[in-house]
């Protein structure tokens, strides 16, 4: 290492550069289809236990309340004011 370069300055340049290069390799691997697999070790006594529980395929029940005539009129007035803006 050159004499005029201090250790904090070296770590402030080299460490981010190494991290940027590592991130570029990982993103390039994802971009070009080389997925990095993480293999899970089986849990003794619990065969086939997934790491995550099964996810729901549908969302929560949606609620709907019919707006009153006054609310519809207020909303229409707001839309007219915003449209004129």
N, C-alpha and C positions, 0 to 999 in steps of 0.2 A: 504494500500500500504506500502511496507517495507520502512524503513527510508533511506536506502542506494540507493534507486532507485529514480531518479529525475523525475519530470513531463515531460520534453522533451524526456527523454529516454523512459518513459512509453508510450507516444504518438507515438514515433518512432517505437515501437514494437507492441503495441496493435492495433493501427489504421490499419497498413498494414495487420495484421493477420485477423482482422475482414473483411476487404475488400476481402482478398483472400478466406475466407470461404464463403462470400456472392456470389462471382463470381463462386465458385465451385457449390453452390446450383443452381444458374441460369443455368450454363452449364449442370449440371446433369438433370435439368428439360427439357432442349432442347433435350438432348441425349435420354432420356427415354420417350419422347412424351408428356410431360406435358407442353404445350405451354401456355405462359402467354398472355392473350388477353387484348388488350387495347380498351375499348369501347369508341366510340366517341359520344359526345352529338350532337343531331340534331341542325342544324342552323335554327333559327326561320325564316320562310318565304322562305326557300330554301330546300324543301324536297328532299332527295336523293342526296345531293351534296357530291361527294366523296372527300376524303382528298387529293388524288392525281389525276391528270388528266389521262385519258386513255393513255396507253403506245402504241407506234407504234410496230407492229409485225414484220416489216421488217427494215433492216438497210438502210442507205443512198445509193443512186445510186453509183455504182462502176465505176470508170473511168479506161480505159485501153489504153495505147499508145504502139504501136508496136515498139520494139527497132530496131535501124538501124543495118546494117551488121557490122559496126565498133564497135558498143556497144556490139553486140553478141560476136564478136571476143575478145574484151577486157574482157568480163565476162568469156568466156571460158579460156582465159589465166590466169585470177585470180584464177579460180577453179583448174587449173592444178598446179599453184604455191602453193595453200593451201593444195592440196592433197599430194604434195611431202614433205611438212613440217615435 
